């Protein structure tokens, strides 16, 4: 499915064509294999364009690694380009691999040349969300409670995978044809969500996890008893095939790395909802200040000094 600044299920495979040719500007930045059993101190992170959680976590790790003495290079590119580069050694690590569904085709193609370094988030999914104080508990409730929501579901871009899933799976399954499914853009949906929650009005919107809106607004997901929006996916860290040989300490750290909903949503909120001029490094600095034990806790969990 296609996706516009949405979770992996929605973003789809729009980058497949660009993945066939890796940009000539990408440099192979991985360090040599460590003969001493210590980490190479140069590392390259591929940052997936348009994937907010991947952008946020990549900048978080860039800051953490630089503080630990690593020379970190980053390159932002389409997700398909990054998978191609990761398999070819042009990148060392990618923090945004969605499984078992969204990125299966890339793993089918490149999996023999990659290594799974661990799952850091396990609740990535498409949702229909409502303001916390509203009456509906499940998507099915909207059929009888449509009047409470102005008989509207506010969507995002018409071509997004979430929009398609809502139109083709959710609306007919739950009998919501009498509700007006309004689509325009993600910013427009978020503007309506902000206005409704501020004024205390009921609203139903298409949304996805992870997203900073869960940190910014009082919203909750409706249960999807028929599973028409699909199940939750995991977000994995993937590295080159020889990653653990070149970065034994980092392999342990990445394998122990996890974020809760609260941690991830707050990081995204700082990075993407604090004004157009917010520097990602400033957002990370603020988040680390708000989470002062994060790095030490992670090191302790991984057994890394």
PyMOL commands that set and color helices and strands:
alter all, ss='L'
color gray80, all
select helices_A, chain A and resi 8-11+16-19+52-67+79-88+104-113+139-149+161-174+186-199+213-216+243-246+248-256+261-272+280-290+294-302
alter helices_A, ss='H'
color red, helices_A
select strands_A, chain A and resi 42-48+71-77+93-99+114-131+152-154+180-182+204-209+219-221+233-240
alter strands_A, ss='S'
color yellow, strands_A
deselect
rebuild
show_as cartoon
